[in-house]
C-alpha cells in the first residue's frame, strides 16, 4: 500500500503564492503519472495539474500560467507552485498517484 502525504496549504491573500508538496512511498514512483486535484465546498473534485512519467504536463484552463507542477523522482516528491492565487482557488487540494490519494490540504485565498 502506497502512502501519499501532502503538505503546504494555508491561508493567503489574493495575488499571493503557496507551494504544495507531496511525498509518495514506494520504489516505482518514476514510472507513473502524478498530479493534483482540488475540491471546493459543494463542488466535485477536479483536476488541477498532471505530470506524466516522462515530464509532460497538463493543466486545468483555470490555472494555466499561474500554477506549475514539478516532480523529483529521486525524492519521490511532486510539488505544485501556485502564484497569483484567486479566491476561487480556495479548496482542499489532493495529491494523486495511481489509485492512491493523500489526505488533502486546505488552501484558502481570502483578504
C-alpha positions as a printed Julia matrix, in Angstrom:
111×3 Matrix{Float64}:
   0.0    0.0     0.0
   1.5    3.25   -1.14
   1.32   6.31    1.1
   0.69   9.77   -0.23
   1.22  12.72    2.11
   0.65  16.38    1.25
   1.88  19.5     2.98
   2.0   23.23    2.41
  -1.57  24.51    2.46
  -2.71  27.57    4.33
  -4.31  30.98    4.19
  -3.05  33.52    1.66
  -4.28  36.85    0.34
  -5.42  37.23   -3.27
  -2.42  37.57   -5.54
  -0.22  35.63   -3.17
   1.66  32.37   -3.59
   1.77  28.97   -1.98
   3.73  25.83   -2.67
   2.23  22.41   -2.05
   4.38  19.33   -1.7
   3.56  15.64   -1.78
   5.72  12.68   -0.85
   4.92   9.2    -2.13
   6.24   5.96   -0.69
   7.42   3.11   -2.87
  10.14   2.45   -5.4
   8.33   2.84   -8.73
   7.22   6.47   -8.41
   9.19   7.45  -11.5
   7.17   5.06  -13.71
   3.77   6.69  -13.2
   1.96   9.93  -13.73
   1.26  12.05  -10.68
  -0.9   15.07  -10.1
  -3.0   17.45   -8.09
  -6.77  17.7    -7.8
  -8.93  20.03   -5.77
 -12.41  20.1    -4.33
 -14.19  23.25   -3.32
 -17.21  23.19   -0.98
 -20.3   21.94   -2.78
 -18.38  21.08   -5.93
 -16.95  17.94   -7.49
 -13.28  17.12   -7.29
 -11.49  18.47  -10.36
  -8.07  18.03  -11.88
  -5.61  20.88  -11.41
  -2.4   19.58  -12.96
  -0.95  16.27  -14.08
   2.63  15.34  -14.9
   3.39  12.14  -16.79
   6.3    9.84  -16.07
   8.28  11.48  -18.87
   7.58  15.01  -17.7
   4.69  16.09  -19.92
   2.23  18.35  -18.15
  -1.45  19.19  -18.41
  -3.21  21.95  -16.55
  -6.78  22.98  -15.97
  -7.57  26.06  -18.03
  -8.35  27.98  -14.86
  -4.78  27.65  -13.55
  -2.69  27.82  -16.73
   0.03  30.41  -16.44
  -0.34  30.63  -12.67
   0.38  27.12  -11.36
   3.39  24.93  -12.07
   3.68  21.23  -11.32
   7.07  19.59  -10.87
   8.41  16.26   -9.69
  11.64  14.94   -8.22
  11.92  11.23   -8.91
  14.97  10.88   -6.71
  12.96  12.06   -3.72
   9.54  10.65   -4.72
   8.0   14.09   -4.49
   5.65  16.2    -6.55
   5.09  19.9    -5.96
   2.59  22.49   -7.06
   3.75  26.1    -7.14
   0.71  28.36   -7.07
   1.13  32.02   -7.95
  -1.42  34.75   -8.49
  -3.9   32.99   -6.25
  -7.55  33.94   -6.51
 -10.45  33.42   -4.09
 -11.85  30.83   -6.49
  -8.73  28.72   -5.92
  -9.94  28.06   -2.39
 -10.35  24.31   -1.99
  -8.92  21.19   -0.45
  -6.04  20.09   -2.65
  -5.3   16.39   -3.09
  -2.2   14.68   -4.38
  -2.94  11.78   -6.72
  -0.71   8.85   -7.61
  -2.0    5.72   -9.36
  -5.02   4.61   -7.27
  -3.89   6.48   -4.18
  -4.86   9.84   -2.73
  -3.42  11.98    0.0
  -5.48  13.22    2.9
  -5.81  16.67    1.39
  -4.53  20.07    2.39
  -6.67  23.19    2.7
  -5.86  26.24    0.61
  -7.82  29.38    1.44
  -7.45  32.57   -0.57
  -9.02  35.5     1.21
  -8.33  39.06    2.25
